[in-house]
Amino acid sequence: MALVTHQTLKKTYYYNFFPTKGDEDLAATAANPHPLGSRRNRMLVEMRDLYPPPVVDPNHPWQIKKTLNHYEISSGKIVISFNDTFEHILRYWNFCMANHIAILGHRVAVAVWDVTNEKKPKKYDGNEVYFQITPSENCILTCVGVMRDRNFKIDDYIGLYWDPKESNFRIKLFYSFTR
């Protein structure tokens, strides 16, 4: 019997609440605000978890569950809260990728598997499928193809999670609200 240990590195922000005098002077004389906004006063750091990561039930791995709203349906972008992003997604990403999104504000191409029909899952990837942070600090998973093909409607109840073994998102429709 082998002992299996799981270790992830939790990501968190380190804020610079006390800028140097030079930074204050530079900010005061700058005509245009910094493109990164408040993100420039913080940095992403990794720290070892004191506790093992949450155990994902292989029969029911849906760590993020939500009801789709009008914005998500019309834009093809699923909004994922800041806490859900850091707890269930970024903890499984390497530091460079997490920093690319959380600090630099860039989008990262990802793959999404629609596993609503478990016998025929469908993969979506390419330029139309990406993950990025918003100015409100939430993240969005843009997957227009999934929204269009699955014909999601307002108030549909979905689940999604980041699969660390396959490095992709999995999405499943639990309940469709029919009018």
MDAnalysis code that builds the backbone (N, CA, C; Angstrom):
import MDAnalysis as mda
import numpy as np

u = mda.Universe.empty(537, n_residues=179, atom_resindex=np.repeat(np.arange(179), 3), trajectory=True)
u.add_TopologyAttr("name", ["N", "CA", "C"] * 179)
u.add_TopologyAttr("resid", np.arange(1, 180))
u.add_TopologyAttr("resname", ["MET", "ALA", "LEU", "VAL", "THR", "HIS", "GLN", "THR", "LEU", "LYS", "LYS", "THR", "TYR", "TYR", "TYR", "ASN", "PHE", "PHE", "PRO", "THR", "LYS", "GLY", "ASP", "GLU", "ASP", "LEU", "ALA", "ALA", "THR", "ALA", "ALA", "ASN", "PRO", "HIS", "PRO", "LEU", "GLY", "SER", "ARG", "ARG", "ASN", "ARG", "MET", "LEU", "VAL", "GLU", "MET", "ARG", "ASP", "LEU", "TYR", "PRO", "PRO", "PRO", "VAL", "VAL", "ASP", "PRO", "ASN", "HIS", "PRO", "TRP", "GLN", "ILE", "LYS", "LYS", "THR", "LEU", "ASN", "HIS", "TYR", "GLU", "ILE", "SER", "SER", "GLY", "LYS", "ILE", "VAL", "ILE", "SER", "PHE", "ASN", "ASP", "THR", "PHE", "GLU", "HIS", "ILE", "LEU", "ARG", "TYR", "TRP", "ASN", "PHE", "CYS", "MET", "ALA", "ASN", "HIS", "ILE", "ALA", "ILE", "LEU", "GLY", "HIS", "ARG", "VAL", "ALA", "VAL", "ALA", "VAL", "TRP", "ASP", "VAL", "THR", "ASN", "GLU", "LYS", "LYS", "PRO", "LYS", "LYS", "TYR", "ASP", "GLY", "ASN", "GLU", "VAL", "TYR", "PHE", "GLN", "ILE", "THR", "PRO", "SER", "GLU", "ASN", "CYS", "ILE", "LEU", "THR", "CYS", "VAL", "GLY", "VAL", "MET", "ARG", "ASP", "ARG", "ASN", "PHE", "LYS", "ILE", "ASP", "ASP", "TYR", "ILE", "GLY", "LEU", "TYR", "TRP", "ASP", "PRO", "LYS", "GLU", "SER", "ASN", "PHE", "ARG", "ILE", "LYS", "LEU", "PHE", "TYR", "SER", "PHE", "THR", "ARG"])
u.atoms.positions = np.array([
    [0.842, -1.173, 0.000],
    [0.000, 0.000, 0.000],
    [0.895, 1.246, 0.000],
    [0.652, 2.119, -0.951],
    [1.454, 3.330, -1.080],
    [0.720, 4.504, -0.451],
    [1.461, 5.345, 0.196],
    [0.907, 6.553, 0.776],
    [0.867, 7.620, -0.310],
    [-0.319, 8.134, -0.574],
    [-0.480, 9.149, -1.599],
    [-0.722, 10.486, -0.905],
    [0.113, 11.445, -1.212],
    [-0.089, 12.781, -0.663],
    [-0.375, 13.732, -1.808],
    [-1.263, 14.636, -1.565],
    [-1.615, 15.636, -2.566],
    [-1.180, 16.988, -2.044],
    [-0.467, 17.705, -2.849],
    [0.012, 19.016, -2.437],
    [-0.305, 20.020, -3.527],
    [-0.934, 21.102, -3.162],
    [-1.138, 22.194, -4.095],
    [-0.552, 23.444, -3.461],
    [-0.314, 24.405, -4.288],
    [0.177, 25.684, -3.789],
    [-0.943, 26.702, -3.932],
    [-1.395, 27.209, -2.823],
    [-2.484, 28.164, -2.804],
    [-1.968, 29.527, -3.242],
    [-2.733, 30.200, -4.095],
    [-2.360, 31.529, -4.553],
    [-3.135, 32.563, -3.745],
    [-2.488, 33.653, -3.424],
    [-3.138, 34.740, -2.720],
    [-2.470, 36.050, -3.120],
    [-3.150, 37.140, -2.872],
    [-2.595, 38.448, -3.184],
    [-1.802, 38.987, -2.009],
    [-0.718, 39.662, -2.315],
    [0.046, 40.418, -1.336],
    [-0.081, 41.869, -1.762],
    [-0.708, 42.671, -0.931],
    [-0.954, 44.065, -1.268],
    [0.147, 44.967, -0.725],
    [0.503, 45.976, -1.504],
    [1.459, 46.988, -1.086],
    [0.654, 48.204, -0.636],
    [0.268, 48.213, 0.645],
    [-0.544, 49.304, 1.157],
    [0.265, 50.570, 1.422],
    [1.569, 50.447, 1.509],
    [2.418, 51.588, 1.820],
    [3.400, 51.818, 0.674],
    [2.954, 52.550, -0.357],
    [3.863, 52.800, -1.479],
    [5.001, 53.721, -1.039],
    [6.080, 53.633, -1.771],
    [7.227, 54.501, -1.482],
    [6.890, 55.933, -1.887],
    [7.674, 56.869, -1.407],
    [7.472, 58.277, -1.745],
    [7.592, 58.488, -3.257],
    [8.525, 57.787, -3.877],
    [8.696, 57.878, -5.330],
    [7.454, 57.403, -6.070],
    [6.833, 56.297, -5.603],
    [5.607, 55.796, -6.227],
    [4.465, 56.788, -6.075],
    [4.369, 57.425, -4.894],
    [3.321, 58.420, -4.672],
    [3.503, 59.624, -5.587],
    [4.735, 60.090, -5.716],
    [5.009, 61.235, -6.580],
    [4.723, 60.903, -8.033],
    [5.098, 59.715, -8.456],
    [4.850, 59.285, -9.819],
    [3.355, 59.193, -10.100],
    [2.589, 58.678, -9.159],
    [1.141, 58.565, -9.326],
    [0.483, 59.937, -9.374],
    [0.988, 60.860, -8.589],
    [0.410, 62.206, -8.544],
    [0.668, 62.980, -9.835],
    [1.812, 62.741, -10.479],
    [2.148, 63.489, -11.695],
    [1.662, 62.796, -12.968],
    [1.227, 61.572, -12.853],
    [0.787, 60.833, -14.044],
    [-0.538, 61.397, -14.545],
    [-0.574, 61.735, -15.840],
    [-1.798, 62.281, -16.430],
    [-2.822, 61.177, -16.659],
    [-2.339, 60.007, -17.036],
    [-3.231, 58.878, -17.307],
    [-3.101, 57.853, -16.196],
    [-4.225, 57.264, -15.790],
    [-4.136, 56.214, -14.782],
    [-3.406, 54.999, -15.345],
    [-2.811, 54.243, -14.472],
    [-2.074, 53.045, -14.873],
    [-3.035, 52.033, -15.484],
    [-2.670, 51.374, -16.595],
    [-3.591, 50.443, -17.253],
    [-3.988, 49.257, -16.379],
    [-3.166, 48.883, -15.425],
    [-3.517, 47.766, -14.553],
    [-4.362, 48.214, -13.372],
    [-4.558, 49.512, -13.202],
    [-5.388, 50.017, -12.118],
    [-4.853, 49.584, -10.765],
    [-5.745, 49.090, -9.904],
    [-5.345, 48.701, -8.557],
    [-4.470, 47.451, -8.547],
    [-4.438, 46.719, -9.656],
    [-3.636, 45.493, -9.706],
    [-2.140, 45.770, -9.614],
    [-1.718, 47.000, -9.910],
    [-0.283, 47.298, -9.869],
    [0.224, 47.403, -8.436],
    [-0.658, 47.578, -7.461],
    [-0.253, 47.705, -6.069],
    [-0.259, 46.372, -5.330],
    [-0.289, 45.301, -6.053],
    [-0.295, 43.994, -5.410],
    [0.493, 43.014, -6.256],
    [0.820, 41.914, -5.644],
    [1.466, 40.848, -6.396],
    [0.884, 39.527, -5.941],
    [0.984, 38.554, -6.794],
    [0.481, 37.224, -6.495],
    [1.601, 36.429, -5.847],
    [1.302, 35.753, -4.764],
    [2.288, 34.910, -4.103],
    [1.697, 33.523, -3.921],
    [2.581, 32.544, -3.837],
    [2.174, 31.166, -3.586],
    [2.575, 30.779, -2.178],
    [1.727, 29.988, -1.560],
    [2.090, 29.448, -0.259],
    [1.562, 28.028, -0.172],
    [2.285, 27.222, 0.541],
    [1.864, 25.834, 0.696],
    [0.605, 25.772, 1.540],
    [-0.300, 24.907, 1.138],
    [-1.506, 24.687, 1.927],
    [-1.147, 24.005, 3.232],
    [-1.762, 24.430, 4.308],
    [-1.600, 23.729, 5.572],
    [-2.395, 22.437, 5.564],
    [-3.462, 22.444, 4.802],
    [-4.344, 21.289, 4.711],
    [-4.340, 20.790, 3.269],
    [-4.655, 19.540, 3.064],
    [-4.700, 19.039, 1.685],
    [-5.821, 19.738, 0.908],
    [-5.711, 19.764, -0.414],
    [-6.770, 20.395, -1.210],
    [-8.087, 19.648, -1.012],
    [-9.199, 20.306, -1.290],
    [-10.486, 19.631, -1.135],
    [-10.533, 18.364, -1.979],
    [-11.073, 17.317, -1.400],
    [-11.190, 16.052, -2.116],
    [-12.341, 16.172, -3.109],
    [-12.055, 15.846, -4.348],
    [-13.061, 15.928, -5.392],
    [-13.683, 14.552, -5.556],
    [-14.983, 14.481, -5.368],
    [-15.714, 13.231, -5.540],
    [-15.761, 12.905, -7.025],
    [-15.182, 11.785, -7.470],
    [-15.164, 11.486, -8.908],
    [-16.563, 11.270, -9.499],
    [-17.529, 10.922, -8.660],
    [-18.891, 10.729, -9.152],
    [-19.678, 12.031, -9.218],
    [-19.219, 13.022, -8.485],
    [-19.901, 14.324, -8.483],
    [-18.865, 15.427, -8.243],
    [-18.044, 15.729, -9.258],
    [-16.919, 16.660, -9.074],
    [-17.264, 18.138, -9.222],
    [-18.515, 18.486, -9.385],
    [-18.916, 19.848, -9.745],
    [-18.738, 20.796, -8.564],
    [-17.582, 21.432, -8.507],
    [-17.243, 22.312, -7.393],
    [-17.905, 23.679, -7.511],
    [-18.191, 24.116, -8.711],
    [-18.819, 25.415, -8.935],
    [-20.174, 25.163, -9.580],
    [-21.217, 25.584, -8.889],
    [-22.577, 25.422, -9.414],
    [-23.210, 26.799, -9.487],
    [-23.955, 27.025, -10.549],
    [-24.557, 28.345, -10.697],
    [-25.753, 28.318, -11.621],
    [-26.575, 29.350, -11.468],
    [-27.717, 29.569, -12.340],
    [-27.322, 30.657, -13.332],
    [-27.494, 30.382, -14.604],
    [-27.086, 31.327, -15.642],
    [-28.037, 32.518, -15.698],
    [-27.475, 33.711, -15.903],
    [-28.300, 34.915, -15.998],
    [-28.289, 35.449, -17.436],
    [-29.018, 36.539, -17.655],
    [-29.156, 37.098, -19.002],
    [-27.814, 37.500, -19.599],
    [-26.958, 38.153, -18.809],
    [-25.650, 38.572, -19.311],
    [-24.842, 37.368, -19.805],
    [-24.817, 36.309, -19.025],
    [-24.029, 35.130, -19.388],
    [-24.555, 34.479, -20.668],
    [-25.858, 34.419, -20.820],
    [-26.452, 33.816, -22.018],
    [-26.167, 34.672, -23.250],
    [-26.375, 35.980, -23.128],
    [-26.217, 36.856, -24.302],
    [-24.756, 37.029, -24.711],
    [-23.838, 37.003, -23.752],
    [-22.426, 37.240, -24.079],
    [-21.637, 35.954, -24.320],
    [-22.149, 34.832, -23.842],
    [-21.394, 33.579, -23.956],
    [-20.269, 33.481, -22.944],
    [-20.347, 34.276, -21.861],
    [-19.299, 34.326, -20.835],
    [-19.886, 33.920, -19.491],
    [-19.336, 32.881, -18.896],
    [-19.791, 32.422, -17.589],
    [-18.955, 33.128, -16.523],
    [-19.617, 33.842, -15.635],
    [-18.939, 34.587, -14.575],
    [-18.664, 33.637, -13.409],
    [-17.408, 33.616, -12.979],
    [-16.986, 32.775, -11.857],
    [-16.459, 33.706, -10.774],
    [-16.962, 33.551, -9.575],
    [-16.597, 34.475, -8.498],
    [-15.106, 34.409, -8.189],
    [-14.621, 35.478, -7.586],
    [-13.223, 35.586, -7.174],
    [-12.840, 34.408, -6.269],
    [-13.660, 34.130, -5.265],
    [-13.350, 33.041, -4.333],
    [-13.333, 31.682, -5.015],
    [-14.321, 31.411, -5.857],
    [-14.346, 30.136, -6.573],
    [-13.135, 29.997, -7.487],
    [-12.733, 31.093, -8.120],
    [-11.562, 31.054, -9.003],
    [-10.308, 30.672, -8.234],
    [-10.072, 31.324, -7.110],
    [-8.855, 31.052, -6.346],
    [-8.899, 29.695, -5.654],
    [-10.059, 29.274, -5.158],
    [-10.149, 28.018, -4.421],
    [-10.202, 26.783, -5.319],
    [-10.894, 26.886, -6.444],
    [-11.160, 25.684, -7.241],
    [-10.466, 25.644, -8.597],
    [-9.822, 26.734, -8.998],
    [-9.182, 26.744, -10.322],
    [-7.704, 27.087, -10.211],
    [-7.394, 28.292, -9.734],
    [-6.000, 28.740, -9.739],
    [-5.098, 27.925, -8.818],
    [-5.619, 27.287, -7.811],
    [-4.764, 26.489, -6.930],
    [-4.144, 25.311, -7.675],
    [-4.744, 24.920, -8.786],
    [-4.211, 23.804, -9.575],
    [-3.358, 24.282, -10.745],
    [-3.271, 25.589, -10.961],
    [-2.478, 26.127, -12.058],
    [-1.078, 26.447, -11.551],
    [-0.122, 26.468, -12.490],
    [1.213, 26.876, -12.071],
    [1.213, 28.390, -11.851],
    [2.234, 28.861, -11.156],
    [2.292, 30.257, -10.757],
    [2.299, 31.205, -11.958],
    [3.026, 30.856, -12.983],
    [3.141, 31.717, -14.159],
    [1.776, 31.926, -14.822],
    [1.012, 30.860, -14.977],
    [-0.312, 30.965, -15.604],
    [-1.265, 31.770, -14.723],
    [-1.240, 31.527, -13.412],
    [-2.111, 32.263, -12.496],
    [-1.760, 33.746, -12.499],
    [-0.492, 34.065, -12.520],
    [-0.038, 35.456, -12.553],
    [-0.448, 36.132, -13.861],
    [-0.411, 35.390, -14.941],
    [-0.782, 35.895, -16.258],
    [-2.214, 36.429, -16.236],
    [-3.084, 35.745, -15.520],
    [-4.485, 36.156, -15.430],
    [-4.693, 37.177, -14.318],
    [-4.294, 36.818, -13.102],
    [-4.657, 37.594, -11.918],
    [-3.976, 38.953, -11.848],
    [-2.743, 39.069, -12.263],
    [-2.021, 40.341, -12.155],
    [-1.966, 41.074, -13.492],
    [-1.561, 40.389, -14.531],
    [-1.406, 41.041, -15.827],
    [-2.741, 41.272, -16.531],
    [-3.776, 40.524, -16.140],
    [-5.097, 40.723, -16.727],
    [-5.259, 40.162, -18.120],
    [-4.365, 39.276, -18.532],
    [-4.462, 38.677, -19.860],
    [-5.429, 37.507, -19.849],
    [-5.855, 37.126, -21.021],
    [-6.703, 35.946, -21.106],
    [-5.848, 34.742, -21.480],
    [-6.302, 33.588, -21.049],
    [-5.578, 32.351, -21.292],
    [-6.506, 31.385, -22.038],
    [-6.011, 30.850, -23.134],
    [-6.785, 29.870, -23.886],
    [-6.908, 28.593, -23.069],
    [-8.110, 28.048, -23.021],
    [-8.379, 26.824, -22.281],
    [-9.237, 25.906, -23.143],
    [-9.384, 24.702, -22.691],
    [-10.297, 23.758, -23.335],
    [-11.465, 23.522, -22.387],
    [-12.643, 23.354, -22.961],
    [-13.852, 23.088, -22.183],
    [-14.516, 21.843, -22.761],
    [-14.840, 20.907, -21.896],
    [-15.573, 19.718, -22.285],
    [-17.000, 19.841, -21.779],
    [-17.976, 19.746, -22.686],
    [-19.380, 19.682, -22.291],
    [-19.697, 18.210, -22.071],
    [-19.918, 17.825, -20.829],
    [-20.158, 16.426, -20.488],
    [-21.599, 16.200, -20.039],
    [-22.511, 17.050, -20.513],
    [-23.921, 16.864, -20.186],
    [-24.383, 15.504, -20.678],
    [-24.016, 15.168, -21.909],
    [-24.270, 13.828, -22.434],
    [-22.989, 13.029, -22.197],
    [-22.961, 12.247, -21.127],
    [-21.734, 11.560, -20.722],
    [-21.245, 10.540, -21.744],
    [-22.139, 10.046, -22.579],
    [-21.731, 9.072, -23.591],
    [-21.087, 9.731, -24.808],
    [-21.394, 11.016, -25.026],
    [-20.821, 11.749, -26.156],
    [-20.383, 13.137, -25.704],
    [-19.311, 13.233, -24.899],
    [-18.844, 14.566, -24.499],
    [-18.292, 15.313, -25.716],
    [-18.388, 16.631, -25.658],
    [-17.925, 17.445, -26.776],
    [-16.889, 18.439, -26.282],
    [-15.783, 18.524, -27.016],
    [-14.682, 19.419, -26.643],
    [-14.765, 20.728, -27.412],
    [-14.500, 21.827, -26.684],
    [-14.439, 23.160, -27.269],
    [-13.090, 23.764, -26.909],
    [-12.392, 24.268, -27.906],
    [-11.137, 24.968, -27.664],
    [-10.864, 25.898, -28.837],
    [-9.766, 26.590, -28.784],
    [-9.438, 27.531, -29.850],
    [-9.574, 28.960, -29.383],
    [-9.660, 29.875, -30.341],
    [-9.674, 31.312, -30.035],
    [-10.924, 31.780, -29.305],
    [-12.025, 31.036, -29.413],
    [-13.281, 31.462, -28.790],
    [-13.448, 30.937, -27.369],
    [-12.484, 30.192, -26.863],
    [-12.599, 29.620, -25.522],
    [-11.397, 30.093, -24.696],
    [-11.675, 30.938, -23.706],
    [-10.594, 31.468, -22.884],
    [-11.098, 31.846, -21.496],
    [-10.140, 32.069, -20.605],
    [-10.408, 32.401, -19.210],
    [-9.676, 33.693, -18.898],
    [-10.340, 34.648, -18.242],
    [-9.697, 35.916, -17.914],
    [-10.361, 36.571, -16.715],
    [-9.650, 37.528, -16.116],
    [-10.172, 38.274, -14.966],
    [-10.850, 39.533, -15.473],
    [-11.857, 39.996, -14.731],
    [-12.569, 41.219, -15.085],
    [-12.124, 42.343, -14.156],
    [-12.452, 43.590, -14.474],
    [-12.106, 44.693, -13.564],
    [-12.734, 44.550, -12.177],
    [-13.850, 43.819, -12.072],
    [-14.505, 43.629, -10.777],
    [-13.884, 42.491, -9.974],
    [-12.785, 41.915, -10.489],
    [-12.031, 40.840, -9.831],
    [-12.664, 39.459, -9.977],
    [-13.847, 39.361, -10.572],
    [-14.381, 38.043, -10.895],
    [-13.679, 37.569, -12.156],
    [-13.853, 36.312, -12.484],
    [-13.278, 35.804, -13.727],
    [-14.402, 35.371, -14.649],
    [-14.088, 35.307, -15.925],
    [-15.068, 34.844, -16.890],
    [-14.463, 33.722, -17.724],
    [-15.297, 32.747, -17.981],
    [-14.963, 31.663, -18.889],
    [-15.776, 31.908, -20.148],
    [-15.103, 32.331, -21.203],
    [-15.786, 32.609, -22.461],
    [-15.839, 31.335, -23.274],
    [-17.053, 30.918, -23.576],
    [-17.258, 29.675, -24.329],
    [-18.546, 29.793, -25.133],
    [-18.507, 30.639, -26.137],
    [-19.675, 30.931, -26.962],
    [-20.210, 29.664, -27.622],
    [-19.314, 28.795, -28.078],
    [-19.731, 27.570, -28.753],
    [-20.557, 26.657, -27.862],
    [-20.163, 26.530, -26.622],
    [-20.919, 25.697, -25.677],
    [-22.302, 26.295, -25.477],
    [-22.362, 27.597, -25.262],
    [-23.650, 28.264, -25.033],
    [-24.584, 28.100, -26.235],
    [-24.010, 28.237, -27.419],
    [-24.816, 28.142, -28.640],
    [-25.263, 26.700, -28.892],
    [-24.330, 25.753, -28.839],
    [-24.659, 24.368, -29.148],
    [-25.587, 23.734, -28.115],
    [-25.377, 24.055, -26.858],
    [-26.186, 23.478, -25.784],
    [-27.517, 24.216, -25.663],
    [-27.604, 25.404, -26.284],
    [-28.811, 26.228, -26.246],
    [-29.233, 26.546, -24.808],
    [-28.257, 27.028, -24.034],
    [-28.545, 27.419, -22.653],
    [-29.565, 28.552, -22.632],
    [-30.360, 28.578, -21.569],
    [-31.371, 29.604, -21.378],
    [-31.174, 30.256, -20.015],
    [-31.800, 31.405, -19.821],
    [-31.755, 32.085, -18.530],
    [-32.328, 31.139, -17.475],
    [-31.678, 31.094, -16.328],
    [-32.045, 30.274, -15.165],
    [-31.693, 28.792, -15.318],
    [-30.955, 28.412, -16.366],
    [-30.446, 27.039, -16.435],
    [-29.427, 26.860, -15.316],
    [-29.427, 25.690, -14.720],
    [-28.542, 25.399, -13.591],
    [-27.411, 24.501, -14.086],
    [-26.164, 24.988, -13.961],
    [-25.015, 24.247, -14.477],
    [-24.000, 23.998, -13.371],
    [-23.105, 23.075, -13.643],
    [-21.963, 22.839, -12.776],
    [-20.713, 22.853, -13.630],
    [-19.616, 23.306, -13.036],
    [-18.347, 23.250, -13.753],
    [-17.216, 23.077, -12.763],
    [-16.113, 22.567, -13.262],
    [-14.911, 22.419, -12.443],
    [-13.693, 22.359, -13.347],
    [-12.537, 22.629, -12.741],
    [-11.256, 22.505, -13.427],
    [-10.742, 21.112, -13.146],
    [-10.468, 20.358, -14.189],
    [-9.936, 19.009, -14.048],
    [-8.413, 19.094, -14.046],
    [-7.774, 18.946, -12.868],
    [-6.321, 19.111, -12.822],
    [-5.553, 18.009, -13.553],
    [-6.143, 16.847, -13.710],
    [-5.450, 15.755, -14.410],
    [-5.402, 15.991, -15.912],
    [-6.465, 16.558, -16.452],
    [-6.549, 16.787, -17.893],
    [-6.293, 18.236, -18.287],
    [-6.192, 19.129, -17.301],
    [-5.966, 20.564, -17.521],
    [-7.011, 21.180, -18.442],
    [-8.271, 21.001, -18.080],
    [-9.357, 21.633, -18.816],
    [-10.578, 21.795, -17.920],
    [-11.527, 22.597, -18.395],
    [-12.781, 22.779, -17.686],
    [-13.761, 21.706, -18.118],
    [-14.604, 21.300, -17.194],
    [-15.722, 20.408, -17.493],
    [-16.986, 21.156, -17.111],
    [-17.983, 21.085, -17.979],
    [-19.244, 21.773, -17.725],
    [-20.387, 20.799, -17.967],
    [-21.427, 20.935, -17.137],
    [-22.568, 20.037, -17.259],
    [-23.847, 20.799, -16.938],
    [-24.871, 20.578, -17.754],
    [-26.189, 21.150, -17.510],
    [-26.943, 20.215, -16.579],
    [-27.335, 20.724, -15.400],
    [-28.096, 19.922, -14.443],
    [-29.593, 20.048, -14.661],
    [-30.025, 21.271, -14.875],
    [-31.449, 21.528, -14.973],
    [-31.689, 22.658, -15.965],
    [-32.582, 22.435, -16.900],
    [-32.906, 23.469, -17.865],
    [-34.267, 24.045, -17.547],
    [-34.294, 25.355, -17.417],
    [-35.538, 26.053, -17.116],
    [-36.272, 26.255, -18.434],
    [-37.403, 25.607, -18.611],
    [-38.196, 25.742, -19.837],
    [-39.365, 26.654, -19.574],
    [-39.636, 27.471, -20.550],
    [-40.760, 28.431, -20.412],
    [-41.972, 27.903, -21.116],
])
